[in-house]
Amino acid sequence: MVTPEPVLNQHASTIDWVPINKIHTDHDVNTRPVDFTWVDKRVNTFDADKLGVPIVSARANGTFACLDGQNRIELCRRVGWGDQKIECRIFTGLTKAEEATLFLGHNDNRQVGSFHKFAARITAGDSDAVAINNIVTKAGWELSYFVADKRIAAVAALEAIWKASPLDETGYRGATLEATLAIATEAWGHSADAANGQILRGIGGVINRHSNIIDTAGLVRKLAQHRGGAMGLLADARGLHNFAGGTVGSCVAECIVRLYNSHRRTGALPPWRAERGSD
């Protein structure tokens, strides 16, 4: 099935020759990194007739933002064509959001990683992506492709938690994600371990199921005191996954429930699997 190109009727495109040294990548729009391995393999067999027609957006400052074809453009630079012109499809008058939407449309069926697609969706103004990013930022984190303290790369986990959360009376569905990030941060700080996708999925699952009865402060204390921290919890979950099955994220949730219930005389949560199976 061919993905249709985004309809941008108010903006015409033309085919014209563009100086390579005027073409750049705006990483808010074209979030896909250059595939240097692809470029390296083609340097010795460079054929200008096989370049195709890259897609660019004309900017007011006289430069052109690359929306599709950045690997081919980088290949041209590598073979010494930096001062040459190449034929491009040129869009004029696009906003950055429209540029990002066009980038997504032309890369929908390609190997663009989930993080880079998500970042482009933010720029394009996708309501879910923008809302998730706002929650992450308010919690003191920043979305980043690189795993590090104060950085979250696990956008698939964030969106899964978001989508699984019920709408409140105002139509907002971010409460579970907000609580998930708050619990992980209070237990382990803004550490890279706290932002592990499976850890977040597990916490989110427990909160989504038991938000009305769980003692959040008590849960934070139990998590903070757990041997090995977040990675110790993840190791327990992987062991449970190997022994009893289920997804790693659901096994994290099961381990959290067991940890929460340990030494608790009242207010224990129902066993995770007994309630809904292994998820």
Beta strands, then each sheet from edge to edge (+ up, - down):
strand 1: 13-19
strand 2: 23-24
strand 3: 55-58
strand 4: 64-68
strand 5: 85-92
strand 6: 142-143
strand 7: 151-152
sheet 1: 1+ 5- 3- 4+ 2+
sheet 2: 6+ 7+
end
